Amino acid sequence: QVQLVESGGGLVQAGGSLRLSCAASGRTFSAYAMGWFRQAPGKEREIVAAIRGSGTIRSYADSVKGRFTISRDNAKNTVSLQMNNLKPEDTAVYYCAAKSDAYYYTSGRGYDYWGQGTQVTVSS
């Protein structure tokens, strides 16, 4: 039901900033909770940030708390990840994902729709 396309990845020096964006299809975007995930070389995929359909509740991985900000614009069907004070360990492929907002707090219920990913590389 949802198609997702990420953009905004690139190469940046440590301490710099990048803003990732994800464009979603459909007319019921606010019915979906959105998440940003990343997978670094040799590492398992991990969740970075999540946001409920209304945008009023957000959560972050401890590793990015205070540096990254997730936001959404439901009128434009977009979700963004502002990444500040980037570190080399942030280097990864970043993925946008969606699931029904009704299952935001349901453990064991994963994300149903995924984008293609965008590469973020942070140099030291």
ABEGO torsion letter per residue (X at the ends): XBBBBBBGBEBBBBGBBBBBBBBBBEAAAAABBBBBBBBBBGBBBBBABBBBAAGABBBBBAAABGABBBBBBAAAGBBBBBBBGBBAAABBBBBBBBBBAAAAABBGBBBABBBAEBBBBBBX
